[in-house]
Amino acid sequence: MVEIPQELVDSQVRYGGDAGREFIAGLPARAARFLEEWELRRTGPAMHGMTSLVLPVARADGSRAALKLVAVDEESAGEPVALRAWAGRGCVRLLEHDADTGTLLLERLDEARDLAELARTDARRAVAVVGGLLARLTAVPAPAGLRGLGEMAAGMLEEVPGALGRLVEERDRRLLADCAAAVAEVAGEPGDRLLHWDLHYGNVLAGGREPWLAIDPKPLSGDPGFELLPAIVNDFRAEDVRWRFDLLTEAAGLDRDRERARAWTLGRVLQNCLWDVADGEERLDEEQLTVVEVLCPRSGPGR
């Protein structure tokens, strides 16, 4: 039997509704199918994210792997495409993939050691690790067919007027408008690099063949500047925003066009804020607003 963590059940029911319930109900049979088809033996308790169940396994040759049973959505649909394109360079290796169900067999990393462990003792080194991984991952052109940052940015800009009307604080409206203005300046050149989109500390695990490797991409085609925000706000402190942005742009090779990287970082803030407004929030998250005030030359408490 496959034990299904209650947290995964709750997240699937909350966000997926009937489709989420169907995914949960089908997990035992799907796990049994691929354990047999791919000649896998379970070697430990199940792990999970919000949209997937992961089983540690051993392959027929004794090598360690991870069986990932995922509820495929718009964000995760491109994961096997991205992993093939990266071919293990800076990220976990894809060993098998079933296109009909989205099931993945992945290289096994050390799930007990993510980058947050390093960040607790050396935050600058942890940020530099993320920057170095981003440099390698975004060096790869995005394969055809992935969702694109250009379309995403255009959609965000269309949502801004309605969102401004639902915010109650003048500061929130001003900073949201500043983010939109920054995005509008670069939206016509959205870029064509292969982006991970979600490279926070929890998605960087210790590896055997390399010290740190990225997992769980939500890939899209776009500008590398759109990748920086997760590592800027991890373990957030306002006084860290500037040096983290500077270190990330340098490590990722974006320091030659810092204004562009800044604009797309504000685009990521805009995306987060629009999601909050769509969820009914009338005030924006203070962390997001602080990032805008630090990075946007048009913003700031004294404006």
Secondary structure, DSSP 8 states (H G I E B T S, - for coil): -----HHHHHHHHHHHHHHHHHHHHHHHHHHHHHHHHTT-EE-S--EE-SSEEEEEEE-TTS-EEEEEEE---TTTTTHHHHHHHHTTSSB--EEEE-TTT--EEEE--EEEEEHHHHHHH-HHHHHHHHHHHHHHHTTSB--TTS-BHHHHHHHHHHHHHHHHHH---HHHHHHHHHHHHHHHHHTT----EEE-S---GGGEEE-SSSSEEE-----EEE-GGGGSHHHHHTT--GGGHHHHHHHHHHHTT-GGGHHHHHHHHHHHHHHHHHHHHHTT-SS--HHHHHHHHHH-TT--TT-
